[in-house]
Amino acid sequence: MTDELTKIFFSQQISNVFNKHNWIINIDSYNNFHSYYVGDTANYYLKIYDHEDKIYFQFTLDLEIPKDKTNELLMLINIANQNIRDGFFVFDFNIRKIKYNLIKSYSLVIEEQSLHEFLKIELNLTTRLFHYFVLGFHNLVYGENIEGETLELLFLNNEGYA
């Protein structure tokens, strides 16, 4: 992260947004993430970095993925990606974790207020999106068959399109 982005990210105003949504800012420099959220069924980690006038928010779901459920997981990721307008899910085969990437363009002068408003909206939506994603995956792992249309409704509901 650039020094300017680091100053904004660790400002009191941005910290308050994370705290309000139960995300904990990581002050341990040994970890490879900036913030984390402890959920009921999974933990989520956020890494923020910038490149070519864009801020990348990469969320990682800390969820155990059974090897025999990889195909079903990839189908769930495909359904989720077709039904969300911002960001996209990927499966990192090396570490066997699900990642959600959200990208925001910014000008050379990053405004704290702009980032504040963006985070206020996106942290809430992302937390709900993860909740629905983990529910869908939980159903797949425990053998409950869910039709594609039902999974699509999970994600449509999250975005407010239903």
C-alpha positions, 0 to 999 in steps of 0.5 A: 500500500502507498503511504498515502493510502496507509494513512487513510486506511488506518485513520480514525474515520476508516477504523470506525467504519470497520469497527461498526461492521465488526471487522478488526483492523490487524496491527500485526505486521507479520500477517498478510492481511489488513483486517479480519472478520470472525463469522459464525461458520467462517472467518474472513480476511481482507488484504488491501493493495493498490496498483495502476490507480486502483485499490484492490480489496481481496477478501479470503474466506477461511473455510475448509474445502473438502477435496471431493467438493471442488467441482461443486464449489466451482459451480457455486462460484460460477453462479455467484459471479453471474449474479453479483454486480461488483467484484468476483469470486475465485478459488485459489487452488494452491492454498485451497481458499475462496477469494473475493476481489473488489476493485475501486478506481481512484484519482491520484489524490485519494479522498478519505471521505470517498473511501469512507463512503465506499467502505461503509457500503461495501463492508456490509454488502460483502459480509452478507454476500459471504454469509450467503456464499458460506450457506450455499457451500455448507449445503453442498458439503453436507449433501443437501441438493440445491437447485441452481435457481435457488442458489441464484436467488441467494445472491440476487437477494443479497444485491437487492435485485429480487 
